[in-house]
């Protein structure tokens, strides 16, 4: 199991094929972004940038959330794995900055747009429904009473204020949890663990109250006339499943390269249980939101799914639920399936792609619409670019730890001898 102390000095070295592939991914992403703007697909490019910027930030947020949950639960099984989600947490400030810059650019750059009333208005490339000039002015010909009623919440200064504060607070807590863990390795004892426990408790309360608002702002406000009180928890479930899959996939790939030798089938089993369970939770929230809107059949609510049932989107609407619900059910339900490391690895890859599609279906119908829907250079290239950026930053952050294991974590021996 690799419990001898020489393993505790293992340090991850970032280089070789992993670094080269991540840099190639970043280069592909830059070319795809340039191609999208050069070809005049500006709105589609901005939409894909928002999709991947949001996905990037959510996976890093999930790393902080994972660490916090383990501390609050006083979980022992995961103690030896914490360096990976801690590396995610270290990347969060950069992911937050990238998302803020994407939102700012999408609001700053404008273009003419023909609205539902047939009037040509100048709107930003992102958040055009509530950020368009004149929509809250009663004397404007493009005045929108519904948006005007929401303008005290949906206005650019308050929007950016919330975005910066939320992402800044999440980043600070992630930094603190990493700092205390590093201090713990140096000093030993329970002092830093107890500080981590307290910070994790505070973080989870803040995170629980603010994550739905973060999702409302960043994604739901793209279609600002529509709202769903379940949308925040639907996004939380997607974030958490994606984060768990990313953590598990990184652990498996590093183990296959000779690192994390102490990670066993039992650890993967636990992670597989979480992925399976929260995939079911994601499905519950997805279906509950869909069923309530379908049953009520109110035009102001049903319009959200009406757009997603247009021929251009309908196959992807159903593929979304097939990948993110049926795949975990069929591939991870049995106990033995969760202990098959190659199977779990491919399920993680499948679900990471599935939740990309999930975010795609949240964003694209409300931005580019059915006429602009496509899978091409922008979608594939920008996704590869952000995957490369995340991989490069995360593995670089992991290499900065003095050891790939928290050597003086009070529950370390429980984790090293974990068996279920």
C-alpha positions as CSV (number, residue, x, y, z in Angstrom):
1,X,0.0,0.0,0.0
2,X,3.0,2.2,0.1
3,X,2.8,3.2,3.7
4,X,6.5,3.3,4.3
5,X,7.9,6.7,5.0
6,X,10.0,7.0,1.9
7,X,6.8,7.4,0.0
8,X,5.9,10.4,2.1
9,X,8.7,12.4,0.4
10,X,7.4,11.8,-3.1
11,X,7.3,15.0,-5.0
12,X,5.4,15.4,-8.3
13,X,7.6,16.5,-11.2
14,X,5.7,18.3,-13.9
15,X,7.2,17.8,-17.4
16,X,7.4,15.6,-20.4
17,X,4.4,14.5,-22.2
18,X,1.8,16.0,-19.8
19,X,3.4,19.5,-20.1
20,X,3.7,19.2,-23.9
21,X,0.1,18.1,-24.4
22,X,-1.2,20.8,-22.1
23,X,0.7,23.4,-24.1
24,X,-0.5,22.0,-27.4
25,X,-4.1,22.2,-26.0
26,X,-3.6,25.9,-25.0
27,X,-2.2,26.6,-28.5
28,X,-5.2,24.9,-30.1
29,X,-7.5,27.0,-27.9
30,X,-5.8,30.3,-28.9
31,X,-6.1,29.4,-32.6
32,X,-9.8,28.5,-32.2
33,X,-10.6,31.8,-30.5
34,X,-8.7,33.7,-33.2
35,X,-10.5,31.7,-35.9
36,X,-13.9,32.4,-34.3
37,X,-13.4,36.1,-34.2
38,X,-11.7,36.3,-37.6
39,X,-14.6,34.4,-39.3
40,X,-17.2,36.7,-37.8
41,X,-18.5,34.1,-35.3
42,X,-18.1,36.6,-32.5
43,X,-21.2,35.8,-30.5
44,X,-20.6,32.0,-30.8
45,X,-17.0,32.5,-29.7
46,X,-18.0,34.5,-26.7
47,X,-20.6,31.9,-25.8
48,X,-18.0,29.2,-25.9
49,X,-15.6,31.3,-23.9
50,X,-18.2,31.8,-21.2
51,X,-19.1,28.1,-21.2
52,X,-15.5,27.0,-20.7
53,X,-14.6,29.9,-18.4
54,X,-17.6,28.9,-16.2
55,X,-16.7,25.2,-16.4
56,X,-13.0,26.0,-15.5
57,X,-14.1,28.0,-12.4
58,X,-16.6,25.4,-11.3
59,X,-14.1,22.5,-11.4
60,X,-11.7,24.6,-9.3
61,X,-14.4,25.6,-6.9
62,X,-15.3,21.9,-6.5
63,X,-11.7,21.3,-5.4
64,X,-12.1,23.8,-2.5
65,X,-15.6,22.3,-1.7
66,X,-14.1,18.8,-1.6
67,X,-11.4,19.8,0.8
68,X,-13.9,21.7,3.0
69,X,-16.3,18.7,3.1
70,X,-13.6,16.3,4.2
71,X,-12.5,18.6,7.0
72,X,-16.1,19.3,8.3
73,X,-17.0,15.6,8.1
74,X,-13.6,14.7,9.7
75,X,-13.2,12.1,7.0
76,X,-10.2,9.8,7.3
77,X,-10.4,7.9,4.0
78,X,-9.5,10.9,1.9
79,X,-6.6,12.4,3.9
80,X,-3.9,10.9,1.6
81,X,-5.6,12.3,-1.6
82,X,-6.0,15.9,-0.6
83,X,-3.1,17.3,-2.6
84,X,-5.1,16.9,-5.9
85,X,-8.2,19.0,-4.8
86,X,-5.8,21.4,-3.1
87,X,-4.0,21.9,-6.5
88,X,-7.5,22.7,-7.9
89,X,-8.0,25.3,-5.2
90,X,-4.6,26.9,-6.0
91,X,-5.7,27.4,-9.6
92,X,-9.1,29.0,-8.6
93,X,-7.8,32.6,-8.5
94,X,-6.7,32.3,-12.1
95,X,-9.9,30.6,-13.2
96,X,-11.9,33.4,-11.4
97,X,-9.9,36.1,-13.2
98,X,-10.4,34.4,-16.6
99,X,-14.2,34.2,-16.0
100,X,-14.4,37.8,-14.9
101,X,-12.5,38.9,-18.0
102,X,-14.7,36.9,-20.3
103,X,-17.8,38.4,-18.8
104,X,-16.3,41.9,-18.9
105,X,-15.3,41.6,-22.6
106,X,-18.7,40.1,-23.5
107,X,-20.5,43.1,-21.9
108,X,-18.1,45.7,-23.3
109,X,-18.2,44.7,-27.0
110,X,-21.5,45.3,-28.7
111,X,-23.2,44.6,-32.0
112,X,-26.6,45.3,-33.7
113,X,-29.3,42.8,-32.9
114,X,-32.9,42.4,-34.1
115,X,-35.1,41.7,-31.0
116,X,-38.4,39.8,-30.7
117,X,-40.3,42.9,-31.7
118,X,-38.3,43.3,-34.9
119,X,-36.4,46.4,-33.7
120,X,-32.7,46.7,-34.2
121,X,-30.9,47.5,-31.0
122,X,-27.2,47.6,-30.0
123,X,-26.5,44.9,-27.5
124,X,-23.5,43.3,-25.9
125,X,-22.3,39.8,-27.0
126,X,-23.1,38.4,-23.5
127,X,-26.1,39.2,-21.3
128,X,-27.8,41.1,-24.1
129,X,-31.3,40.8,-22.6
130,X,-30.7,42.8,-19.5
131,X,-27.5,44.7,-20.4
132,X,-28.7,46.3,-23.7
133,X,-28.9,50.0,-23.7
134,X,-32.4,51.4,-23.0
135,X,-34.2,48.3,-21.8
136,X,-34.8,49.8,-18.3
137,X,-35.6,53.4,-19.6
138,X,-39.4,53.9,-19.8
139,X,-38.8,56.5,-22.5
140,X,-36.9,54.1,-24.7
141,X,-38.5,52.3,-27.6
142,X,-36.8,49.1,-26.5
143,X,-38.1,49.4,-22.9
144,X,-38.7,46.1,-21.2
145,X,-41.0,46.2,-18.2
146,X,-39.9,42.7,-17.0
147,X,-36.2,43.6,-17.1
148,X,-36.8,47.0,-15.6
149,X,-38.4,45.3,-12.6
150,X,-35.2,43.2,-12.2
151,X,-32.8,46.1,-12.8
152,X,-32.0,46.7,-9.1
153,X,-30.4,43.3,-9.1
154,X,-29.4,42.9,-12.8
155,X,-27.2,45.9,-13.5
156,X,-23.6,45.9,-14.5
157,X,-21.9,47.3,-11.4
158,X,-23.8,45.0,-9.0
159,X,-23.3,42.1,-11.3
160,X,-19.6,42.5,-11.3
161,X,-19.5,43.3,-7.6
162,X,-21.2,39.9,-6.8
163,X,-19.0,38.0,-9.3
164,X,-15.8,39.5,-7.9
165,X,-16.8,39.1,-4.3
166,X,-18.0,35.5,-4.6
167,X,-15.0,34.3,-6.6
168,X,-12.6,36.3,-4.4
169,X,-14.1,34.7,-1.2
170,X,-13.9,31.2,-2.6
171,X,-10.3,31.8,-3.7
172,X,-9.3,33.1,-0.2
173,X,-10.8,30.1,1.6
174,X,-9.1,27.8,-0.9
175,X,-5.8,29.5,-0.2
176,X,-6.3,29.3,3.5
177,X,-7.0,25.5,3.4
178,X,-3.9,24.9,1.3
179,X,-1.8,27.2,3.6
180,X,-2.9,25.4,6.8
181,X,-2.2,22.0,5.2
182,X,1.3,23.1,4.3
183,X,1.9,24.5,7.8
184,X,0.6,21.2,9.2
185,X,3.3,19.3,7.3
186,X,5.9,21.6,8.7
187,X,4.8,22.0,12.3
188,X,2.7,18.9,13.0
189,X,0.2,18.8,15.8
190,X,-3.6,19.7,15.7
191,X,-3.4,23.5,15.6
192,X,-3.5,23.9,11.8
193,X,-6.0,21.0,11.4
194,X,-8.3,22.7,13.8
195,X,-8.0,26.0,11.9
196,X,-8.8,24.1,8.7
197,X,-11.9,22.7,10.3
198,X,-13.1,26.1,11.4
199,X,-12.4,27.7,8.0
200,X,-14.1,24.8,6.2
201,X,-17.3,25.2,8.4
202,X,-17.4,28.9,7.6
203,X,-16.7,28.3,3.9
204,X,-19.5,25.7,3.5
205,X,-22.1,28.1,4.9
206,X,-21.0,30.9,2.6
207,X,-20.7,28.6,-0.4
208,X,-24.2,27.1,0.2
209,X,-25.8,30.5,0.2
210,X,-23.9,32.1,-2.6
211,X,-23.4,29.3,-5.2
212,X,-27.0,29.5,-6.5
213,X,-26.7,33.3,-6.9
214,X,-23.4,32.7,-8.8
215,X,-25.2,30.4,-11.1
216,X,-28.2,32.8,-11.5
217,X,-25.8,35.6,-12.4
218,X,-23.4,33.9,-14.7
219,X,-25.7,31.5,-16.6
220,X,-29.4,32.0,-15.9
221,X,-29.3,35.8,-16.5
222,X,-28.4,35.0,-20.2
223,X,-32.2,34.5,-20.4
224,X,-33.2,37.1,-17.9
225,X,-36.9,37.1,-18.5
226,X,-37.0,33.5,-17.3
227,X,-36.1,32.2,-13.9
228,X,-36.1,29.0,-11.9
229,X,-35.5,28.7,-8.2
230,X,-34.0,25.2,-8.8
231,X,-31.5,26.4,-11.3
232,X,-28.8,27.1,-8.7
233,X,-28.9,23.6,-7.2
234,X,-29.0,22.1,-10.7
235,X,-25.8,24.0,-11.4
236,X,-24.3,23.0,-8.0
237,X,-25.0,19.3,-8.8
238,X,-23.3,19.7,-12.2
239,X,-20.3,21.5,-10.7
240,X,-19.9,18.9,-8.0
241,X,-20.1,15.8,-10.3
242,X,-17.7,17.5,-12.7
243,X,-15.3,18.3,-9.9
244,X,-15.4,14.8,-8.5
245,X,-14.8,13.3,-12.0
246,X,-11.8,15.6,-12.5
247,X,-10.3,14.8,-9.1
248,X,-10.8,11.0,-9.7
249,X,-9.4,11.2,-13.2
250,X,-6.3,13.1,-12.2
251,X,-5.7,10.6,-9.3
252,X,-6.0,7.6,-11.6
253,X,-3.8,9.1,-14.3
254,X,-1.1,10.0,-11.8
255,X,-1.3,6.6,-10.2
256,X,-0.8,5.0,-13.6
257,X,2.3,7.2,-14.0
258,X,3.7,5.9,-10.7
259,X,2.6,8.6,-8.3
260,X,0.1,8.1,-5.4
261,X,1.0,4.5,-5.0
262,X,-1.1,4.4,-1.8
263,X,-4.3,5.0,-3.7
264,X,-6.2,1.8,-3.7
265,X,-9.4,0.3,-5.2
266,X,-11.0,1.3,-1.9
267,X,-10.3,5.0,-2.4
268,X,-11.5,4.8,-6.0
269,X,-14.6,3.0,-4.8
270,X,-15.4,5.9,-2.4
271,X,-14.9,8.4,-5.2
272,X,-17.0,6.2,-7.5
273,X,-19.8,6.2,-4.9
274,X,-19.8,10.0,-4.8
275,X,-19.8,10.3,-8.5
276,X,-22.7,7.8,-8.8
277,X,-24.7,9.3,-6.0
278,X,-24.4,12.9,-7.1
279,X,-25.1,12.0,-10.7
280,X,-28.5,10.7,-9.4
281,X,-28.9,13.9,-7.5
282,X,-28.2,15.9,-10.7
283,X,-30.8,13.9,-12.5
284,X,-33.3,14.5,-9.7
285,X,-32.9,18.3,-9.8
286,X,-32.8,18.3,-13.7
287,X,-36.0,16.3,-13.9
288,X,-37.8,18.2,-11.0
289,X,-37.1,21.5,-12.8
290,X,-38.3,20.1,-16.1
291,X,-41.4,18.3,-14.7
292,X,-42.6,21.4,-12.7
293,X,-42.3,23.7,-15.7
294,X,-43.9,21.1,-18.0
295,X,-46.8,20.5,-15.6
296,X,-47.5,24.2,-14.9
297,X,-47.2,25.0,-18.7
298,X,-46.9,28.7,-18.0
299,X,-45.6,30.5,-21.1
300,X,-43.0,32.6,-19.2
301,X,-41.5,29.3,-17.8
302,X,-42.1,26.9,-20.7
303,X,-40.2,29.1,-23.1
304,X,-36.9,27.8,-21.6
305,X,-37.6,24.2,-22.7
306,X,-39.4,25.3,-25.9
307,X,-36.1,26.7,-27.1
308,X,-34.3,23.5,-26.2
309,X,-36.9,21.3,-28.0
310,X,-36.3,23.0,-31.4
311,X,-34.9,20.5,-33.9
312,X,-31.4,21.9,-33.7
313,X,-31.2,21.2,-30.0
314,X,-33.6,18.4,-29.2
315,X,-31.2,15.5,-29.9
316,X,-28.6,17.1,-27.6
317,X,-31.3,17.7,-25.0
318,X,-32.0,13.9,-24.7
319,X,-28.3,13.0,-25.1
320,X,-27.6,15.1,-22.1
321,X,-29.8,13.1,-19.8
322,X,-28.6,9.8,-21.4
323,X,-24.9,10.5,-20.7
324,X,-25.2,12.1,-17.3
325,X,-27.9,9.7,-15.9
326,X,-27.9,6.5,-17.8
327,X,-24.2,6.1,-18.1
328,X,-23.5,6.2,-14.3
329,X,-26.5,3.9,-13.7
330,X,-25.3,1.3,-16.2
331,X,-21.5,1.6,-15.6
332,X,-21.2,2.4,-11.9
333,X,-24.2,0.9,-10.0
334,X,-22.6,-2.4,-9.0
335,X,-20.0,-2.4,-6.2
336,X,-17.5,-4.2,-8.4
337,X,-17.8,-1.6,-11.1
338,X,-16.7,1.1,-8.8
339,X,-13.5,-0.9,-8.0
340,X,-12.5,-1.3,-11.7
341,X,-10.1,1.5,-12.0
342,X,-10.0,1.6,-15.9
343,X,-13.8,1.6,-16.0
344,X,-14.0,4.4,-13.5
345,X,-11.5,6.4,-15.5
346,X,-13.5,6.2,-18.7
347,X,-16.7,7.0,-16.9
348,X,-15.0,10.1,-15.5
349,X,-14.0,11.2,-19.1
350,X,-17.5,10.5,-20.3
351,X,-19.2,12.5,-17.6
352,X,-16.8,15.4,-18.0
353,X,-17.8,15.5,-21.7
354,X,-21.5,15.0,-20.6
355,X,-21.4,18.0,-18.3
356,X,-19.8,20.1,-21.1
357,X,-22.9,19.2,-23.1
358,X,-25.0,20.1,-20.0
359,X,-23.4,23.6,-19.9
360,X,-23.7,23.9,-23.7
361,X,-27.5,23.3,-23.4
362,X,-27.7,25.9,-20.6
363,X,-25.9,28.6,-22.6
364,X,-26.3,28.2,-26.4
365,X,-30.1,28.3,-26.9
366,X,-30.1,31.7,-25.0
367,X,-27.2,33.2,-26.8
368,X,-26.6,32.1,-30.4
369,X,-30.0,30.4,-30.7
370,X,-31.0,27.6,-33.0
371,X,-29.7,29.2,-36.1
372,X,-26.2,29.6,-34.6
373,X,-26.0,26.1,-33.1
374,X,-23.1,24.1,-34.3
375,X,-20.2,21.8,-33.2
376,X,-17.1,23.0,-35.0
377,X,-13.7,24.7,-34.5
378,X,-14.9,27.0,-31.8
379,X,-16.6,24.4,-29.6
380,X,-13.9,21.7,-29.9
381,X,-10.9,24.1,-30.0
382,X,-11.9,26.3,-27.1
383,X,-12.8,23.2,-25.0
384,X,-9.3,21.7,-25.7
385,X,-7.7,25.1,-25.0
386,X,-9.3,25.3,-21.5
387,X,-8.6,21.6,-20.8
388,X,-4.9,22.3,-21.6
389,X,-4.9,25.5,-19.5
390,X,-6.4,23.7,-16.5
391,X,-4.1,20.7,-16.9
392,X,-1.0,23.0,-17.1
393,X,-1.9,25.2,-14.1
394,X,-3.2,22.3,-11.9
395,X,-0.2,20.1,-12.5
396,X,2.2,23.0,-12.0
397,X,0.4,23.8,-8.7
398,X,0.7,20.2,-7.7
399,X,4.4,20.2,-8.4
400,X,4.9,23.1,-5.9
401,X,3.9,20.9,-2.9
402,X,6.8,19.5,-1.0
403,X,5.1,16.1,-1.0
404,X,2.2,14.6,-2.8
405,X,0.8,13.5,0.6
406,X,-0.1,15.6,3.6
407,X,2.6,13.9,5.8
408,X,1.3,15.0,9.2
409,X,-2.4,15.0,8.6
410,X,-3.9,13.5,11.8
411,X,-6.0,10.9,9.9
412,X,-3.3,9.9,7.4
413,X,-2.8,6.4,8.7
414,X,-6.6,5.8,8.5
415,X,-6.4,6.8,4.9
416,X,-3.4,4.7,4.1
417,X,-5.1,1.6,5.6
418,X,-8.5,2.4,4.2
419,X,-10.5,-0.7,3.4
420,X,-14.2,-1.2,2.6
